Structure formats: C-alpha cells, structure tokens
C-alpha cells in the first residue's frame, strides 16, 4: 500500500506552488501566512510540519490548483485519501 506522510504532502504542496508560478511571499499573503512560515513548511522544519493544519493545506491547495500539474494534483488527492484512510 502507498505510504503518504506529511513530508510527501509538503513536497506536493511545494511543487504545486512552483507550478503555479507563485512566490513564497505571494502564497503566504494569499493564505494568511508569513513568507517565513511557507519557507519553514517547504523546508520541512519539524515544528512547522508538526503544526501544519488541514485548513492551511486546504487553502494552499485552492490557491495553487489552477496551474499545478494534474499528475501532482492527483497524487496529492490520492495521498490524502491514503493518509486519512478514507
């Protein structure tokens, strides 16, 4: 079975941001986080990963999904389903 964890989720979130052409600062402003927090999440700082909330993930996804690679979006969605066992 496919193992999807927060580290893989963060990789997908970062790739979605890159695909969307959004800077860390622009994404942060759009979803209500500082650029520094976006950097900490994308660099997988333990404190940032441990406190990553589903609401933040949802906002990040919505902000980037329009231009993100469809294969990344699909992996992300399937990963979340596997992660939560739905």
N, C-alpha and C positions, 0 to 999 in steps of 0.2 A: 504494500500500500504506500502511496505517495506521502512523504513526511513534509509538511509545510509548517514552518515555525515563524516566529516573529522576525528573525534575521532574513529569511527568504521574502517575507512580506515587505520588509523595508527595502530590499533590493528591487522588488517590483514597483514600490512607490517611487523610489528614486528614478527608475527607468521611465516611469510614466511622466514624471516631472521633466526629465530631459527630453523625452519625445514631444512634449507639449511646447517646448521652447521657453518655458518659464524659468526665471532665475529663482534662487532660493529666497531672495528678498520678496519678489513678486508673489510667490506662492504663500509665503508667510503672511503678507499683507492681506491676501485674498481669504485665507482661512483663519486669521486671527492669532498667528504665532510669530515669534521673532525669527529673523534670519538665523540667529544663533541656535535656536531650538531646531529648526529644519536641519542645520548642519549637524547638530548632535544626533538627531534621529538617523540621518543618512550615513553618518559615520559609526553608527551602532554603539554609541556610548551606553554602557549598561543602565545608567539611571534613566536616560531618555527612552530606551527600549522598554524598560520595565514599567514605565508610567504611560506608555503610548495607549491612548484610549480609543475605543471603537468610533466615537464621534469624530475624532481627529482623522482617523483613517477614512471614514466616510466623506468628510469634507475634502480631503486630499484627492481621493478618487474622483469625486464630482468635478473638482477644479481641473483635473488633467485628462479625463477620459475622452474628451472630444478629439484630441490629436494623438493620443497614445496608440502604439502599435497594437492591433487587435489580438495578436498572439499573447502579448503581455497582459492585456485585459482579461483574456480567457484564463490564463494561468493564475492570475490574481483571484478571479472569482472562484475557480475550482479549488485553489489553495485555501481560501477562506472556508469553503464548504468542508474540506477535509480537516482543517484546523478545528472547526467547531463541531465536527461530526454530524453535520446535518444531512 
